[in-house]
Structures are given as structure tokens and as C-alpha cells.
Amino acid sequence: MFTWLSRLWKRFRGLFGPDMADLVVGGIQSAAPYVPEIYAIVRRVAQLTPTRTDDELLAAAEALGVVPDLNARTTGDVLARMVLDWAKRKWPDAPTRQLRRAIEIAYGALRP
């Protein structure tokens, strides 16, 4: 199931040494269970906000059932917070850092 993770671990091990590779891969593994659903939400938000106008942000927030933080520093921060709020509602006991990591992985997969 995590063959790609094994390849990633080997790559990190070569770059950073085994101790750091273990830490990096451990962080990725802790976020992995959330990535598939979060990826779908990140993709949906991207489709709903092609030009990132305020109207699009509000429509995306409504679609997710969250309240947008329009005072965030950047539009990207507004979008990330909306996805995080959705994820916290879906997995209330999940650590925020794991959800944020899953969001970053999903965003990276969507826009490499």
C-alpha cells in the first residue's frame, strides 16, 4: 500500500541520513490517512475558486459548510483555513498538525 512511501524514505535517507528520513517519513505517514479525502476537497475548492474572487471564496465556503476567514493574510490562507475547518469538522479528534500536513500534501499533488 505504501510502496511510494518506501521509495520516498530511501530518497530522504540518501539526502538527509537515516534519522532525519525517519522523522520526515513518520510525519507523512501520520497525515496519509487523511490525504485522499482532503485531496478531493482541495480539488473541489480549486474548481470553485478559479480566479479567487470574494464571491468565489464565499461560494466555496458555503459549499464546504464553513465560515471563511476573510481577514487572513492571503487568499491562499483563506482557502487553506476553509479546508482545515472542514477537516476538523470531519475528524474532530485528529491533531491539527496532521490535518495541515495532509492539506499541504494534497495541495502539492494538485499543483506540483
Residue pairs with C-beta under 8 A, 6 or more apart in sequence:
2 29
2 32
5 25
5 28
5 29
5 32
8 25
8 28
9 21
9 22
9 25
12 20
12 21
12 24
12 25
13 21
15 21
16 24
27 101
28 101
28 105
30 95
30 98
30 101
31 98
31 99
31 101
31 102
31 105
32 102
34 87
34 91
34 94
34 98
34 99
34 102
35 102
35 105
35 106
35 109
37 90
38 83
38 87
38 99
38 102
38 103
38 105
38 106
39 105
39 106
39 109
39 110
41 64
41 83
41 86
41 87
41 106
42 83
42 103
42 106
42 107
42 110
43 106
43 110
44 60
44 63
45 60
45 64
45 79
45 82
45 83
46 110
46 111
48 56
48 59
48 60
48 63
49 56
49 57
49 59
49 60
49 79
50 56
52 75
52 79
54 70
57 68
57 70
57 75
57 78
57 79
57 82
58 68
60 68
60 79
60 82
61 67
61 68
61 82
64 82
64 83
64 85
64 86
65 86
65 89
66 82
66 85
66 86
66 89
67 85
68 78
68 81
68 82
69 77
69 78
69 81
69 82
70 78
72 78
72 81
80 100
80 103
80 107
83 103
84 96
84 99
84 100
84 103
87 94
87 99
87 102
87 103
88 94
88 96
88 99
91 99
